[in-house]
Amino acid sequence: MSEKVIVAREIPDAGLRILREAGHEVITLSDASQPPPSHGDLFSALPGAAALLTTVTEKIDAGVLGAAGRRLRIVSNMAVGYDNIDVEAATQRGITVTNTPGVLDETTADTAFMLLLAAARRLGEGERLLRAGEWHAWGPKQLVGPDVWGKTLGIVGLGRIGEAVARRARGFGMKILYHARSEKPGAEAELQAERSELEDLLRDSDFVSIHTPLNEGTRHLIGARELSLMGESAVLVNTSRGPVVDEAALADALAEGTIFAAGLDVYEEEPKVHPKLMELDNVVLAPHIGSASIETRDKMASVAAENVVAALRGETPPNAVNS
Ligand code: DGY
């Protein structure tokens, strides 16, 4: 049976094809060149829809879910994180929420490692200097930063993405510490990773990479106190969710040289970036591109679409987070 599927943002064709081949009427609210749909756009498009396919830019709260009416059966988020969705409100209305785990781990780990290398070796600063026509000669003390190879990497949240980062780090001869709620015997055996309390990890690591989901327990997990435990040559990388790090405290730590540098892909109030961070040279700022490879975005769109098709067939979708 053909149902109305609202797709909030233009997604790769791989996903649209799956929805159309299943016979559904697909309405895309904003194309690639447009900003994300507003709350108002969602309110007017949703009545009568059976499915809503979202991305991290849409805040799906009880109001939006209520506006949808009784036909809405699934909110399928094209992301592994789903902190943009009020899952409890969805559950109360009998709406399934799904995500896209497992297909973006390696790509996001590449991004984390790219930021780690770029922040340590001052790539952004060097490129800005060169483009400004201010690179006059090779310099013995110019743009030097700490080595990455052979150092200690602390991973906060050793899930699939954290493990993929650890595998990359092992290729650089790094020692791995991790902080996680449960012990990870597989990673300990495969990657010689050592479990650590958060404070010890911050003290003992040269590089810290955050891979924990955002929830009330992890909001501002890294604040002024935690940053003060890191060393003056330490580098912080965040590719998880912005609010896990207190951005103002991080800006202060970077400005005061409490830590050496940071590499960020996510921010507390995207797309806004703390103005102080924008002025600092020792932070590499990426616009939430952790999963932005062609192949991975195709896979994410396909998984999100498959979740929709399954739910509209009356099945439990493969990636339900609230069933
Ligand atoms: C996710 O999947 O949660 C990312 O942040 C979007 O790529």
Residues whose N, C-alpha, C, O or C-beta is under 5 A from the ligand:
A	BS01	DGY	M78 A79 V80 G81 S240 S291
